[in-house]
């Protein structure tokens, strides 16, 4: 399980989630199990500790 450290970084990867960059430049999370779209992060920087699609860190439907 990923844990916040309070020092602007996260230990471990967030499992069961992936992220991708939308056409407007923002990143959006997706639930790997259900395919449901989740939150969007404004500002153009990716979510911390969430695998980008596709990179293979998480297995199929982890």
C-alpha contacts under 8 A as a table, 3 or more apart, distances in Angstrom:
res1	aa1	res2	aa2	distance
1	X	12	X	6.46
1	X	13	X	6.93
1	X	14	X	6.48
1	X	15	X	7.26
2	X	10	X	6.51
2	X	11	X	5.55
2	X	12	X	4.55
2	X	13	X	5.35
2	X	14	X	5.40
2	X	49	X	7.51
3	X	10	X	5.67
3	X	11	X	5.37
3	X	12	X	6.80
4	X	7	X	7.96
4	X	8	X	7.91
4	X	9	X	6.55
4	X	10	X	4.66
4	X	11	X	6.48
5	X	8	X	7.01
5	X	9	X	6.23
5	X	10	X	5.87
5	X	11	X	7.00
6	X	9	X	7.15
9	X	48	X	7.22
10	X	13	X	7.82
10	X	48	X	6.78
10	X	49	X	6.38
11	X	49	X	7.82
12	X	49	X	6.77
13	X	49	X	4.74
13	X	50	X	6.15
13	X	51	X	7.48
14	X	17	X	6.42
14	X	49	X	5.61
14	X	50	X	5.28
14	X	51	X	7.52
15	X	50	X	7.52
15	X	58	X	6.89
15	X	62	X	7.02
16	X	31	X	6.08
16	X	32	X	5.20
16	X	33	X	6.62
16	X	58	X	7.28
16	X	61	X	7.06
16	X	62	X	5.25
17	X	29	X	6.57
17	X	30	X	5.66
17	X	31	X	4.85
17	X	32	X	5.41
17	X	50	X	6.31
17	X	51	X	6.91
18	X	29	X	5.66
18	X	30	X	5.34
18	X	31	X	6.70
18	X	32	X	6.63
18	X	50	X	5.70
18	X	51	X	4.84
18	X	52	X	5.47
18	X	53	X	6.02
19	X	27	X	6.45
19	X	28	X	5.46
19	X	29	X	4.33
19	X	30	X	5.95
19	X	46	X	7.78
19	X	47	X	7.57
19	X	50	X	6.42
19	X	51	X	6.13
19	X	52	X	4.78
19	X	53	X	5.91
20	X	27	X	5.57
20	X	28	X	5.72
20	X	29	X	6.76
20	X	52	X	5.75
20	X	53	X	5.64
21	X	24	X	7.99
21	X	25	X	5.96
21	X	26	X	5.73
21	X	27	X	4.44
21	X	28	X	6.47
21	X	46	X	7.99
22	X	25	X	5.42
22	X	26	X	5.53
22	X	27	X	5.89
22	X	28	X	6.89
23	X	26	X	7.49
25	X	44	X	5.48
26	X	40	X	6.79
26	X	41	X	5.89
26	X	42	X	5.31
26	X	43	X	6.46
26	X	44	X	4.78
26	X	45	X	7.21
26	X	46	X	7.84
27	X	40	X	5.70
27	X	41	X	5.32
27	X	42	X	7.08
27	X	44	X	6.65
27	X	45	X	7.07
27	X	46	X	5.72
27	X	47	X	7.34
28	X	37	X	7.31
28	X	38	X	6.64
28	X	39	X	5.82
28	X	40	X	4.31
28	X	41	X	6.27
29	X	37	X	6.16
29	X	38	X	5.08
29	X	39	X	5.76
29	X	40	X	6.58
30	X	35	X	6.06
30	X	36	X	5.74
30	X	37	X	4.56
30	X	38	X	5.45
31	X	34	X	5.76
31	X	35	X	5.13
31	X	36	X	5.29
31	X	37	X	6.45
31	X	38	X	6.97
32	X	35	X	5.34
32	X	36	X	7.70
32	X	60	X	7.85
32	X	61	X	5.21
32	X	62	X	6.66
33	X	61	X	4.92
33	X	62	X	6.65
41	X	44	X	7.33
41	X	45	X	7.44
41	X	46	X	7.19
41	X	47	X	7.15
42	X	45	X	7.43
47	X	50	X	5.94
51	X	54	X	7.92
51	X	55	X	6.87
51	X	57	X	6.47
51	X	58	X	7.46
52	X	55	X	5.97
53	X	56	X	7.88
56	X	59	X	6.54
58	X	61	X	7.86
58	X	62	X	6.10
59	X	62	X	5.28
